[in-house]
Amino acid sequence: MAATIAPDTPAHTVDAFHRGRFWLVQPRRGGHRAGMDAMMLAAAVPSGFSGRLADFGAGAGAAALAVLSRCPAAQAVLVERSSEMAGFAAATLSHPGNAHLGDRASVLTADVTLAGRARAEAGLADNSFDFVIMNPPFNAAEDRTTPDALRREAHVAEDGLFERWIRSAAAVARPRGGLAAIARPEQLVAILDAIEGRFGDAEMLCVHPRPDAAAIRIVVRAVLGARGKLSIRPPLTLHGQSGNAPAERTEMINNGLASLFGD
C-alpha cells in the first residue's frame, strides 16, 4: 500500500500487521523493529477495553496500534523518549492504511522516567489513563549489544528501569487501571518489586519457543490499587514440537484475533 510520508523520514520500511489491518513505518536498519513481543504485549489488554491507553516506549507504534486494531472503542497515546522513533510513530499514524485508527491515537515525545511535576509538564498527567502497556529495554548492559545507538537505546536496560517505569505507570493510571509489561524471565523479581504496594491481582504468563524449551519472555498484568496475589496462567508456546510454523494460538495472537489472557 502506498504511503504518504514526510520526505525527510529516514530510511524505513512499511510493514503490515494483523493481516493488513494496520501498517507500521519503522527504521530499515537502525533502531528497534517491532515483532512478536509487541503483539503479545498488545494482546494482554482485554478485548473489550474501551478506555484511554498509554504505550510507554512505543517505538514506531506497533503495540498501541495492535490494541486499537482489536479494541474498536479504545484510544491510545504513543509515548516515546527518542525524537527519531517518535517521528516514525507519527509517520505510522499518518499512513493512509491507518486512517481508520489515526483519530484514536496520538504521539507524545516524553521520558517516562520523569517524576512529579516534570512528568506532568511533559504531558503525562496523573490519573489520566485506564491502561498502561510497556515494552521497556530489557537487555542487560553486559549483554552483547549493537553498535547502533538508536537500537541500543531501545534494547539496553538502565539500572532501576522497572522501578521508574512502573512508578510512572502507577501515577498516570486511574484507580483500578491496568498495567501490562513484557520482559525476560530473569526480570520477574524486579517487576514484582516495582508493582508491590502499587498494583495487585497480578497475573504472569510465560512464553516458550517450544513445549520442551525454557521460557524466553514473561508477560505480567496487574491492576492499580488491587490487593490480590500473583497468579500464574497457562503458558503460551510459540511453535510446535517440530518445525518453525507458529502454533494456532500464537498465530491468532499475532494477528489480533485473540487476547493473551483469554478476556
N, C-alpha and C positions, 0 to 999 in steps of 0.2 A: 504494500500500500504506500503510495506516495505521501511524503510528509512535508509540511510547511515548517521549516526550522530556520532559526536565525543563521545567516550566512557565516557568522563568526563562531558557531558551535564547533568545538574541537572534533577531531576525527572520532566518528561514532558509528554504531550500528543501530538499526531499528528492528526490534525483535518482538514477535508475537507471543503472548501468554494467554492462558485459559482458552486455547484453541482459537485465537484471534479476537477474543472479546476485549482485550486491551493490548496496547503496544508500549514498549519501553525504548526510550532513546538513551543509550548508555555508551560509555567510552569504549572505543575499539580495542585499546590495549591497556593504557594506564588506568588506574582507579579500579573500583570494585564493579564486577559484573554479576548481576543477580542470577540466582538459580533456585534450586530446590529449598534452600534454607528460607528464603523469603516466602515461598509458597507455603511451607509448613508453619511459619510464624503467622501468616495471614489466616491460615486455617484454624488457628487457636481461638479466633474470635467467633462467637456463636453465630450461626447462620441468620438468626432473627435480629441481629444487632441493628439498631436504628438510631444510634446516638452519634456523638462527635468523638472522633478518634485522633490521637496523636501518634505519629510514627517517628520515634526517636532514632536518629541515624538513618534517615530514609534513603540515602543514596539517590539513585535515579527514580525511585518511587515504586518499586515492584511490589513490596508488601502492602503498602497503603492502597494501591490500585487493585490489588487482588482482593482486598476486603471490600472495596466499593463494587467490584465486579460481582461478588457473591451476595452482598448485602445491599439491596437497591435503595434503602432509605438512609444509609449511613453517610456521614460526611467525614472528611479527613484533612488534617494538616500535616504536611510532609516537612519534618524538622531536620535540618541538615547543617552541620557546622561548616563544612567545606563550601566555599562560594562556587568552586568549579562544579562540584557534584550537585549543588543546588541549581546551577544552570542547566544541568542535564535533566533534573526533575522538572524544571519549568518547561524545557523543550518537550518532555514527555507529556505534560498536561496540555500543551498546545498542539500536539499531534492530532490530525483530523480523525484518526481511528479511536481517539479517546474523547471525542466531543460529547458523548453521552455520559461521561464521568466528570468532565472538566469543571462543571458548575458546582460540583460537590467536593472539590479539592482545592487546596492552595499550598504554596511553598513558603516556609519560614526559614531564613538563614539565621541560625542561632545555635549557641553552645548549650547543650542540655545539662552540662555540669555546673552552670551558674547557679547561684543560690539567692534566695530572698529577693530584695528589690531589683538586683541586677537581672535575675531571671525574668521577673515580671516586665521590666523595661525592655527586655529582648523580645517580648511578645508571648511569653509563656505565663499567663496569669494563673493564679491559684484557683482551684476548683472549677476548671473550665473544660475538662474533657471527661467523657464517660468511659474511655478505654485508652490505655497506652500500650503500644507494642514496641519492642526494641530488639534489634539485631546488632548489638554493640561489637566493636573489635574484640575478638576473644582469643587471638593467638598470643602466646607468651613472648615477651621481648627476646628471650634466649632462643626461641624457635628460629629456624631458617626463614628469613624474610626476603621479600622482593626489594630490589634497589629503587623501584618506582615509588616516589614519595607519596603520591596520591593513593596508591593502592596500600602502601604501608600504613598510612593514617587510618584507612578503613578496616585494617585487619589486625593491627597490633594493639593489645590492651595496655592501658596505663595502670599503675598501682591504684587500688581503691576504686576502680572504674564502676563496678556494680553498685557499690555503696552510693556513689554520686548520682548515677543514672536513676537508680530506684528511689533515692531521696527526692529527686526532682519529679519522678512519676507520682509519688505519693502526694506531693504538693499540688500538682496540676490536676490530679484526678478528683472527681466529685465523690462524695460519700457513697460507698458501695460500688465505686468504679472498678473496672477490671485492669489487670496487668498481664501481659504475656511476654516472655523473653525466651530466646533460643541461644544456646551456648554449648560448650563442650562439657562432657560429664564431670571432668575434674573441677569445674567451676560451680558445681551444685552448692558446696558449702558457702561460697561467697554470696551466692544468690539468696540462700536461706537466711544467712546472717543479715543481709540487707533488707529483706522483707519483714524480719522479726519486729514486732511492735507496730508495723505499718499495714501490711497485707496479711490476710489469713485465708482459710479454706483453700490452701494451695493444692494444686494438682501437678504431678510430674509425669511426663511421658518420655520414654527413652526411644531413640531412633537407631535401629540396627541396619547395617547394609544387607545382611542375610540372616536367616534364623539361627545359625551357629556362630555368628560373629558378635564381638563386643559392641556396645553402643558407641556411636560416633557423635551423637548430638543428644541433648536433652531440651525439652520444651517445658517451661514452668508457667503455670497460670494461677493467679490469685486475685482476691477481692479486697479492696481498701476497707480497713476497719473491721473485717470479719475475724472471727476467733477460732474457726475450725482448724483442725490439724492437717498435716500433709497427707495426701493420698497418692498412691502410685497407680497409674492407669495402665491398661494393656498396651504393649509397645507397638510401634509402627516399624514394619520390616519393609525396606525399600525394594528388595529383589527376592526372587525365589531362591531355592537351594542351589539351582544351577542356572547359568545363563545370566545375561545382563538386562533382560526385559523387566520393566518395573512391575511390581505386584499390583493387583487390581485396585486395592485401597490407595496405594501410593499414586497411581495414575489418576484416580478421582480427586485426591487432594491437590495434586499438581495442576489439575485443570479446573479447580474451583467448583467441583461437583460434590464435595463432602467436606465436613468440618473435622478437625483433628480429634476433638474430644466428644464427638457424636451429638452435639447440640446445635 
